[in-house]
Amino acid sequence: RAVIWNASSCELLREMHHPRHVTGVVVLHGGRTLATSSHAAWTLLWDVASGDRLQRLMEPPGYRMKRTIGLVGFPDGNRLVTFNEAGAVVWNLSSPDRPLLLGSLPEWTTQGVAVSSSGGAVALCGAGRVFVWDSATGAFLGMRRQSFALADGAQCHV
């Protein structure tokens, strides 16, 4: 389950009943939408005001995402990245039926993801390497064998 609390009063405001163990939570759309991931191949979107489930984002067919480890929101609040050991998927919430696949590297384990402050790049970190993709096109931008900072501030540490 995912729970929203009032930070000042510790009052329970909303509870979303996610059917699996929650592995990640991110707030989107200026606080109006909550995304939750789990050890399933999907991510749920929730209306923060009502607690209603809005949508289920299913991992693309044929992609190796058997479970979702976590998710990271973009600065614009309209996109998010879901990831697991095999790679990552960028979701544009305006057109969730067209996910962008990033990285599917069989001998590598994703341990973390960073999104640049401009939203223009996504870095996947793991196994002593950092892989960077263009978040709009999915074009591979390069690989580093050490901790890496993108030009506009996002950091990935290995």
Salt bridges, closest charged atoms under 4 A:
GLU15 OE2 - ARG1 NH1 2.46
ASP76 OD2 - ARG79 NE 3.42
GLU85 OE2 - ARG67 NH2 2.28
